[in-house]
Amino acid sequence: MRKKLALIVAGVLVAGGGTVASLIGSSASAATTLKVVEHSVTDTVIDIGKPGDSRGDQLTFRNQVYDATDTTVAGSDQGWCVRIAPKKGAWECVYTTFLTGGQITVETPFSDAADSVGVVTGGTGTYSGASGSLNLHCYVGTDDVARCDFTFNLN
């Protein structure tokens, strides 16, 4: 399955001019790494329950994602998070990243101040049957736009 996934993803990149994302794989049987950069410009917090930052608040989003060089739009994402522990800056999130050839869905904790690791729960098209992990690193770019690096480690 890993070899098939790596070959399909490589074919999509060749056919798409390589703009979807950068792939790194040590061999056809190894896991495939796919990186995209989200520009977090539509994030909206919905205050639920106690006024202010409180357990149960929701965050929704639909943003563009760019290739690994952060120069070319590679797709989009959409999803939602629920505030779990305000004092710890903890959210729990579910979202889908839409790329040429398919979608990747994840479930992940998100921290206001630290990197996170989540789980790839599935995919469609090129990513059908995908599993693995997501490394999430968020920061503010030099243009003051919030960004998150999504590094998918696909099996």
N, CA and C atoms as a LAMMPS dump frame, in Angstrom:
ITEM: TIMESTEP
0
ITEM: NUMBER OF ATOMS
465
ITEM: BOX BOUNDS ff ff ff
-5.0000000000000000e+02 5.0000000000000000e+02
-5.0000000000000000e+02 5.0000000000000000e+02
-5.0000000000000000e+02 5.0000000000000000e+02
ITEM: ATOMS id mol type element x y z
1 1 1 N 0.825 -1.198 0
2 1 2 C 0 0 0
3 1 3 C 0.865 1.256 0
4 2 1 N 1.958 1.234 0.798
5 2 2 C 2.819 2.414 0.863
6 2 3 C 3.451 2.7 -0.491
7 3 1 N 3.898 1.632 -1.176
8 3 2 C 4.528 1.812 -2.482
9 3 3 C 3.518 2.407 -3.459
10 4 1 N 2.294 1.877 -3.448
11 4 2 C 1.249 2.38 -4.338
12 4 3 C 0.957 3.851 -4.045
13 5 1 N 0.83 4.216 -2.765
14 5 2 C 0.557 5.603 -2.384
15 5 3 C 1.686 6.521 -2.834
16 6 1 N 2.935 6.099 -2.617
17 6 2 C 4.081 6.925 -3.014
18 6 3 C 4.104 7.133 -4.522
19 7 1 N 3.811 6.077 -5.296
20 7 2 C 3.809 6.195 -6.757
21 7 3 C 2.673 7.087 -7.247
22 8 1 N 1.503 6.954 -6.657
23 8 2 C 0.367 7.788 -7.058
24 8 3 C 0.648 9.25 -6.751
25 9 1 N 1.136 9.543 -5.555
26 9 2 C 1.427 10.925 -5.177
27 9 3 C 2.504 11.502 -6.081
28 10 1 N 3.541 10.72 -6.382
29 10 2 C 4.597 11.192 -7.285
30 10 3 C 4.022 11.489 -8.664
31 11 1 N 3.111 10.641 -9.146
32 11 2 C 2.478 10.876 -10.444
33 11 3 C 1.654 12.145 -10.462
34 12 1 N 0.938 12.404 -9.39
35 12 2 C 0.149 13.636 -9.306
36 12 3 C 1.06 14.851 -9.347
37 13 1 N 2.182 14.791 -8.648
38 13 2 C 3.107 15.927 -8.65
39 13 3 C 3.701 16.167 -10.023
40 14 1 N 4.067 15.099 -10.724
41 14 2 C 4.617 15.262 -12.07
42 14 3 C 3.557 15.841 -12.991
43 15 1 N 2.346 15.303 -12.937
44 15 2 C 1.269 15.795 -13.797
45 15 3 C 0.878 17.219 -13.448
46 16 1 N 0.974 17.587 -12.184
47 16 2 C 0.571 18.919 -11.741
48 16 3 C 1.706 19.914 -11.714
49 17 1 N 2.833 19.577 -12.279
50 17 2 C 3.943 20.518 -12.324
51 17 3 C 4.647 20.677 -10.986
52 18 1 N 4.357 19.804 -10.044
53 18 2 C 5.045 19.86 -8.759
54 18 3 C 4.562 20.958 -7.835
55 19 1 N 3.438 21.614 -8.149
56 19 2 C 3.003 22.738 -7.322
57 19 3 C 2.169 22.324 -6.121
58 20 1 N 1.711 21.084 -6.074
59 20 2 C 0.855 20.687 -4.966
60 20 3 C 1.611 20.724 -3.648
61 21 1 N 2.774 20.112 -3.593
62 21 2 C 3.56 20.103 -2.359
63 21 3 C 4.88 19.419 -2.627
64 22 1 N 5.776 19.483 -1.659
65 22 2 C 7.024 18.749 -1.822
66 22 3 C 6.881 17.412 -1.13
67 23 1 N 7.432 16.39 -1.759
68 23 2 C 7.393 15.055 -1.186
69 23 3 C 8.806 14.602 -0.901
70 24 1 N 8.962 13.942 0.203
71 24 2 C 10.255 13.387 0.546
72 24 3 C 10.015 11.948 0.955
73 25 1 N 10.669 11.013 0.304
74 25 2 C 10.532 9.614 0.663
75 25 3 C 11.859 8.919 0.477
76 26 1 N 12.286 8.145 1.468
77 26 2 C 13.576 7.496 1.364
78 26 3 C 13.534 6.299 0.438
79 27 1 N 12.369 5.684 0.268
80 27 2 C 12.22 4.594 -0.68
81 27 3 C 10.748 4.435 -0.973
82 28 1 N 10.446 3.643 -2.018
83 28 2 C 9.052 3.463 -2.408
84 28 3 C 8.256 2.772 -1.31
85 29 1 N 8.921 1.976 -0.452
86 29 2 C 8.19 1.274 0.599
87 29 3 C 8.135 2.068 1.903
88 30 1 N 8.83 3.196 1.962
89 30 2 C 8.834 4.014 3.173
90 30 3 C 7.621 4.933 3.198
91 31 1 N 7.406 5.522 4.343
92 31 2 C 6.323 6.493 4.473
93 31 3 C 6.599 7.693 3.573
94 32 1 N 5.543 8.371 3.163
95 32 2 C 5.653 9.551 2.315
96 32 3 C 5.381 10.789 3.155
97 33 1 N 6.204 11.804 2.989
98 33 2 C 6.027 13.062 3.708
99 33 3 C 5.535 14.12 2.736
100 34 1 N 4.476 14.818 3.116
101 34 2 C 3.86 15.847 2.288
102 34 3 C 3.714 17.097 3.146
103 35 1 N 4.235 18.231 2.674
104 35 2 C 4.153 19.464 3.456
105 35 3 C 3.405 20.535 2.68
106 36 1 N 2.47 21.199 3.364
107 36 2 C 1.79 22.379 2.838
108 36 3 C 1.781 23.438 3.932
109 37 1 N 1.54 24.682 3.531
110 37 2 C 1.535 25.804 4.469
111 37 3 C 0.164 26.477 4.42
112 38 1 N -0.542 26.466 5.539
113 38 2 C -1.847 27.113 5.633
114 38 3 C -1.657 28.585 5.985
115 39 1 N -2.405 29.452 5.293
116 39 2 C -2.487 30.866 5.669
117 39 3 C -3.78 31.012 6.464
118 40 1 N -3.665 31.233 7.752
119 40 2 C -4.806 31.203 8.676
120 40 3 C -5.5 32.565 8.725
121 41 1 N -6.277 32.875 7.695
122 41 2 C -6.883 34.209 7.609
123 41 3 C -8.384 34.223 7.886
124 42 1 N -9.046 33.068 7.89
125 42 2 C -10.501 33.063 8.096
126 42 3 C -10.912 32.538 9.466
127 43 1 N -9.958 32.217 10.312
128 43 2 C -10.275 31.626 11.613
129 43 3 C -11.241 32.518 12.395
130 44 1 N -12.33 31.912 12.856
131 44 2 C -13.364 32.64 13.585
132 44 3 C -13.686 31.895 14.871
133 45 1 N -13.57 32.567 16.001
134 45 2 C -13.909 31.964 17.292
135 45 3 C -15.352 32.321 17.631
136 46 1 N -16.123 31.297 17.989
137 46 2 C -17.521 31.467 18.384
138 46 3 C -17.585 31.263 19.898
139 47 1 N -17.975 32.313 20.614
140 47 2 C -18.024 32.292 22.075
141 47 3 C -19.287 31.558 22.517
142 48 1 N -19.109 30.423 23.171
143 48 2 C -20.233 29.604 23.629
144 48 3 C -20.117 29.45 25.145
145 49 1 N -21.226 29.591 25.838
146 49 2 C -21.186 29.434 27.296
147 49 3 C -20.711 30.7 27.977
148 50 1 N -19.785 30.547 28.914
149 50 2 C -19.268 31.701 29.657
150 50 3 C -18.67 32.718 28.694
151 51 1 N -18.889 34.016 28.941
152 51 2 C -18.279 35.042 28.081
153 51 3 C -16.75 34.962 28.135
154 52 1 N -16.116 35.213 27.005
155 52 2 C -14.657 35.157 26.927
156 52 3 C -14.168 33.762 26.594
157 53 1 N -12.879 33.586 26.679
158 53 2 C -12.237 32.315 26.354
159 53 3 C -12.613 31.28 27.404
160 54 1 N -13.456 30.306 27.001
161 54 2 C -13.921 29.305 27.959
162 54 3 C -14.089 27.956 27.28
163 55 1 N -14.112 26.915 28.109
164 55 2 C -14.301 25.555 27.612
165 55 3 C -15.578 25.483 26.775
166 56 1 N -15.475 24.837 25.611
167 56 2 C -16.624 24.671 24.735
168 56 3 C -16.696 25.677 23.603
169 57 1 N -15.916 26.759 23.668
170 57 2 C -15.884 27.706 22.545
171 57 3 C -15.46 26.957 21.282
172 58 1 N -15.887 27.458 20.139
173 58 2 C -15.554 26.811 18.869
174 58 3 C -14.759 27.747 17.979
175 59 1 N -13.91 27.156 17.165
176 59 2 C -13.15 27.886 16.164
177 59 3 C -13.424 27.213 14.824
178 60 1 N -13.853 27.985 13.834
179 60 2 C -14.096 27.431 12.501
180 60 3 C -13.176 28.118 11.505
181 61 1 N -12.898 27.42 10.395
182 61 2 C -11.997 28.004 9.397
183 61 3 C -12.155 27.327 8.04
184 62 1 N -11.789 28.053 7.018
185 62 2 C -11.629 27.565 5.644
186 62 3 C -10.556 28.452 5.033
187 63 1 N -9.364 27.916 4.88
188 63 2 C -8.21 28.692 4.433
189 63 3 C -7.547 28.067 3.213
190 64 1 N -6.774 28.871 2.498
191 64 2 C -5.956 28.346 1.412
192 64 3 C -4.711 27.711 2.004
193 65 1 N -4.226 26.663 1.327
194 65 2 C -2.935 26.078 1.674
195 65 3 C -2.018 26.228 0.47
196 66 1 N -0.751 26.45 0.759
197 66 2 C 0.267 26.684 -0.261
198 66 3 C 1.254 25.527 -0.273
199 67 1 N 2.032 25.441 -1.351
200 67 2 C 3.049 24.398 -1.445
201 67 3 C 4.1 24.582 -0.354
202 68 1 N 5.045 23.656 -0.293
203 68 2 C 6.053 23.667 0.775
204 68 3 C 6.916 24.917 0.761
205 69 1 N 7.032 25.574 -0.401
206 69 2 C 7.821 26.806 -0.482
207 69 3 C 6.994 28.034 -0.134
208 70 1 N 5.698 27.832 0.137
209 70 2 C 4.781 28.913 0.514
210 70 3 C 4.643 29.962 -0.587
211 71 1 N 4.669 29.507 -1.854
212 71 2 C 4.572 30.45 -2.972
213 71 3 C 3.385 30.205 -3.89
214 72 1 N 2.893 28.978 -3.978
215 72 2 C 1.832 28.638 -4.922
216 72 3 C 0.67 27.979 -4.186
217 73 1 N -0.557 28.435 -4.452
218 73 2 C -1.732 27.82 -3.833
219 73 3 C -1.81 26.363 -4.276
220 74 1 N -1.907 25.464 -3.292
221 74 2 C -1.961 24.032 -3.563
222 74 3 C -3.334 23.442 -3.264
223 75 1 N -4.207 24.206 -2.602
224 75 2 C -5.521 23.709 -2.242
225 75 3 C -6.117 24.548 -1.127
226 76 1 N -6.931 23.894 -0.301
227 76 2 C -7.576 24.597 0.81
228 76 3 C -7.813 23.614 1.95
229 77 1 N -8.27 24.147 3.061
230 77 2 C -8.669 23.293 4.175
231 77 3 C -9.924 23.87 4.811
232 78 1 N -10.579 23.058 5.606
233 78 2 C -11.735 23.535 6.36
234 78 3 C -11.922 22.627 7.558
235 79 1 N -12.417 23.222 8.639
236 79 2 C -12.645 22.409 9.818
237 79 3 C -13.08 23.221 11.012
238 80 1 N -13.026 22.588 12.176
239 80 2 C -13.457 23.227 13.405
240 80 3 C -12.667 22.669 14.58
241 81 1 N -12.599 23.475 15.611
242 81 2 C -11.919 23.09 16.85
243 81 3 C -12.825 23.445 18.022
244 82 1 N -12.685 22.711 19.103
245 82 2 C -13.398 22.995 20.345
246 82 3 C -12.357 23.304 21.417
247 83 1 N -12.575 24.388 22.137
248 83 2 C -11.673 24.77 23.224
249 83 3 C -11.848 23.765 24.354
250 84 1 N -10.756 23.164 24.767
251 84 2 C -10.791 22.148 25.814
252 84 3 C -10.314 22.71 27.147
253 85 1 N -9.194 23.402 27.138
254 85 2 C -8.607 23.925 28.382
255 85 3 C -8.041 25.317 28.12
256 86 1 N -8.83 26.367 28.371
257 86 2 C -8.389 27.732 28.066
258 86 3 C -7.069 28.127 28.722
259 87 1 N -6.88 27.804 29.996
260 87 2 C -5.65 28.206 30.688
261 87 3 C -4.413 27.527 30.109
262 88 1 N -4.604 26.35 29.523
263 88 2 C -3.489 25.63 28.901
264 88 3 C -3.387 25.936 27.408
265 89 1 N -4.344 26.701 26.858
266 89 2 C -4.335 27.024 25.436
267 89 3 C -4.639 25.829 24.553
268 90 1 N -5.44 24.885 25.037
269 90 2 C -5.678 23.627 24.334
270 90 3 C -7.009 23.602 23.585
271 91 1 N -6.937 23.147 22.33
272 91 2 C -8.094 22.917 21.469
273 91 3 C -8.034 21.464 20.989
274 92 1 N -9.151 20.934 20.526
275 92 2 C -9.191 19.659 19.813
276 92 3 C -9.855 19.939 18.474
277 93 1 N -9.21 19.511 17.376
278 93 2 C -9.634 19.915 16.032
279 93 3 C -9.846 18.728 15.096
280 94 1 N -10.773 18.902 14.164
281 94 2 C -11.004 17.97 13.063
282 94 3 C -11.067 18.805 11.802
283 95 1 N -10.278 18.431 10.79
284 95 2 C -10.347 19.181 9.536
285 95 3 C -9.867 18.368 8.354
286 96 1 N -10.202 18.87 7.174
287 96 2 C -9.848 18.232 5.912
288 96 3 C -9.031 19.196 5.083
289 97 1 N -7.951 18.691 4.497
290 97 2 C -7.133 19.458 3.566
291 97 3 C -7.431 18.939 2.167
292 98 1 N -7.826 19.837 1.268
293 98 2 C -8.202 19.508 -0.103
294 98 3 C -7.032 19.831 -1.027
295 99 1 N -6.497 18.811 -1.698
296 99 2 C -5.371 18.971 -2.61
297 99 3 C -5.728 18.384 -3.966
298 100 1 N -4.954 18.694 -4.979
299 100 2 C -5.157 18.084 -6.286
300 100 3 C -5.1 16.572 -6.118
301 101 1 N -6.112 15.89 -6.565
302 101 2 C -6.112 14.433 -6.497
303 101 3 C -6.797 13.839 -5.29
304 102 1 N -7.15 14.648 -4.297
305 102 2 C -7.835 14.068 -3.155
306 102 3 C -7.786 14.924 -1.904
307 103 1 N -8.244 14.32 -0.823
308 103 2 C -8.361 15.007 0.461
309 103 3 C -7.684 14.18 1.549
310 104 1 N -7.203 14.878 2.576
311 104 2 C -6.636 14.221 3.753
312 104 3 C -7.365 14.784 4.972
313 105 1 N -7.905 13.89 5.813
314 105 2 C -8.624 14.313 7.009
315 105 3 C -7.803 13.949 8.249
316 106 1 N -7.793 14.873 9.218
317 106 2 C -7.016 14.666 10.443
318 106 3 C -7.846 14.997 11.676
319 107 1 N -7.413 14.447 12.791
320 107 2 C -7.923 14.844 14.098
321 107 3 C -6.694 15.139 14.938
322 108 1 N -6.655 16.331 15.539
323 108 2 C -5.426 16.727 16.213
324 108 3 C -5.679 17.676 17.374
325 109 1 N -4.879 17.56 18.415
326 109 2 C -4.884 18.627 19.406
327 109 3 C -4.209 19.847 18.789
328 110 1 N -4.557 21.02 19.266
329 110 2 C -3.901 22.253 18.828
330 110 3 C -3.615 23.082 20.067
331 111 1 N -2.416 23.614 20.137
332 111 2 C -2.013 24.435 21.276
333 111 3 C -1.788 25.862 20.812
334 112 1 N -2.235 26.82 21.606
335 112 2 C -2.004 28.223 21.278
336 112 3 C -0.515 28.56 21.223
337 113 1 N 0.324 27.797 21.922
338 113 2 C 1.722 28.199 22.072
339 113 3 C 2.756 27.109 21.794
340 114 1 N 2.342 25.951 21.292
341 114 2 C 3.309 24.872 21.066
342 114 3 C 2.928 24.073 19.825
343 115 1 N 3.894 23.342 19.287
344 115 2 C 3.627 22.459 18.156
345 115 3 C 2.741 21.306 18.61
346 116 1 N 2.062 20.679 17.638
347 116 2 C 1.158 19.572 17.934
348 116 3 C 1.43 18.415 16.985
349 117 1 N 1.027 17.229 17.407
350 117 2 C 1.063 16.047 16.549
351 117 3 C -0.325 15.435 16.581
352 118 1 N -0.885 15.192 15.387
353 118 2 C -2.216 14.618 15.281
354 118 3 C -2.196 13.357 14.449
355 119 1 N -3.368 12.806 14.215
356 119 2 C -3.489 11.559 13.476
357 119 3 C -4.213 11.794 12.151
358 120 1 N -3.713 11.189 11.079
359 120 2 C -4.402 11.181 9.788
360 120 3 C -5.45 10.083 9.885
361 121 1 N -6.716 10.456 9.731
362 121 2 C -7.798 9.487 9.898
363 121 3 C -8.285 8.91 8.583
364 122 1 N -7.825 9.461 7.453
365 122 2 C -8.22 8.914 6.166
366 122 3 C -8.013 9.899 5.048
367 123 1 N -8.419 9.467 3.869
368 123 2 C -8.27 10.317 2.705
369 123 3 C -9.121 9.815 1.562
370 124 1 N -9.134 10.593 0.479
371 124 2 C -9.863 10.218 -0.725
372 124 3 C -8.933 10.336 -1.92
373 125 1 N -9.359 9.764 -3.045
374 125 2 C -8.583 9.882 -4.277
375 125 3 C -7.175 9.351 -4.099
376 126 1 N -6.198 10.163 -4.448
377 126 2 C -4.789 9.8 -4.314
378 126 3 C -4.456 9.345 -2.901
379 127 1 N -5.141 9.891 -1.922
380 127 2 C -4.843 9.626 -0.518
381 127 3 C -5.787 8.595 0.103
382 128 1 N -6.551 7.879 -0.723
383 128 2 C -7.494 6.882 -0.233
384 128 3 C -6.765 5.842 0.618
385 129 1 N -7.302 5.572 1.779
386 129 2 C -6.69 4.603 2.68
387 129 3 C -5.511 5.146 3.464
388 130 1 N -5.269 6.45 3.352
389 130 2 C -4.119 7.041 4.049
390 130 3 C -4.269 6.924 5.555
391 131 1 N -3.146 6.749 6.2
392 131 2 C -3.06 6.797 7.655
393 131 3 C -1.719 7.437 7.975
394 132 1 N -1.49 7.694 9.225
395 132 2 C -0.219 8.293 9.603
396 132 3 C -0.413 9.415 10.592
397 133 1 N 0.483 10.396 10.518
398 133 2 C 0.442 11.487 11.486
399 133 3 C 0.57 12.841 10.803
400 134 1 N 0.235 13.87 11.555
401 134 2 C 0.368 15.259 11.114
402 134 3 C 1.209 15.989 12.151
403 135 1 N 2.272 16.628 11.701
404 135 2 C 3.035 17.532 12.561
405 135 3 C 2.57 18.934 12.224
406 136 1 N 2.181 19.687 13.231
407 136 2 C 1.602 21.011 13.055
408 136 3 C 2.475 22.045 13.756
409 137 1 N 2.958 23.015 12.978
410 137 2 C 3.801 24.089 13.52
411 137 3 C 3.226 25.414 13.041
412 138 1 N 2.798 26.27 13.963
413 138 2 C 2.175 27.547 13.604
414 138 3 C 3.056 28.712 14.029
415 139 1 N 2.977 29.788 13.26
416 139 2 C 3.826 30.967 13.481
417 139 3 C 3.233 32.137 12.709
418 140 1 N 3.779 33.323 12.893
419 140 2 C 3.366 34.503 12.138
420 140 3 C 4.461 34.808 11.127
421 141 1 N 4.073 34.935 9.848
422 141 2 C 5.037 35.216 8.793
423 141 3 C 5.535 36.65 8.839
424 142 1 N 6.524 36.946 8.006
425 142 2 C 7.088 38.298 7.96
426 142 3 C 6.066 39.323 7.485
427 143 1 N 4.988 38.856 6.838
428 143 2 C 3.922 39.751 6.383
429 143 3 C 2.798 39.872 7.416
430 144 1 N 3.027 39.396 8.635
431 144 2 C 2.066 39.42 9.74
432 144 3 C 0.85 38.525 9.52
433 145 1 N 0.92 37.581 8.583
434 145 2 C -0.153 36.614 8.366
435 145 3 C 0.182 35.34 9.145
436 146 1 N -0.782 34.873 9.949
437 146 2 C -0.586 33.624 10.691
438 146 3 C -0.507 32.465 9.706
439 147 1 N 0.428 31.571 9.954
440 147 2 C 0.629 30.415 9.093
441 147 3 C 0.772 29.164 9.952
442 148 1 N 0.413 28.02 9.355
443 148 2 C 0.668 26.73 9.989
444 148 3 C 1.286 25.813 8.951
445 149 1 N 2.434 25.223 9.284
446 149 2 C 3.036 24.192 8.445
447 149 3 C 2.359 22.879 8.794
448 150 1 N 1.757 22.237 7.784
449 150 2 C 1.184 20.904 7.949
450 150 3 C 2.181 19.933 7.326
451 151 1 N 2.768 19.067 8.104
452 151 2 C 3.637 18.023 7.568
453 151 3 C 2.935 16.696 7.798
454 152 1 N 2.387 16.146 6.699
455 152 2 C 1.685 14.867 6.748
456 152 3 C 2.711 13.752 6.573
457 153 1 N 2.745 12.812 7.495
458 153 2 C 3.596 11.624 7.403
459 153 3 C 2.666 10.464 7.085
460 154 1 N 2.543 10.154 5.788
461 154 2 C 1.534 9.208 5.319
462 154 3 C 2.1 7.803 5.171
463 155 1 N 1.322 6.819 5.627
464 155 2 C 1.686 5.401 5.469
465 155 3 C 0.9 4.819 4.32
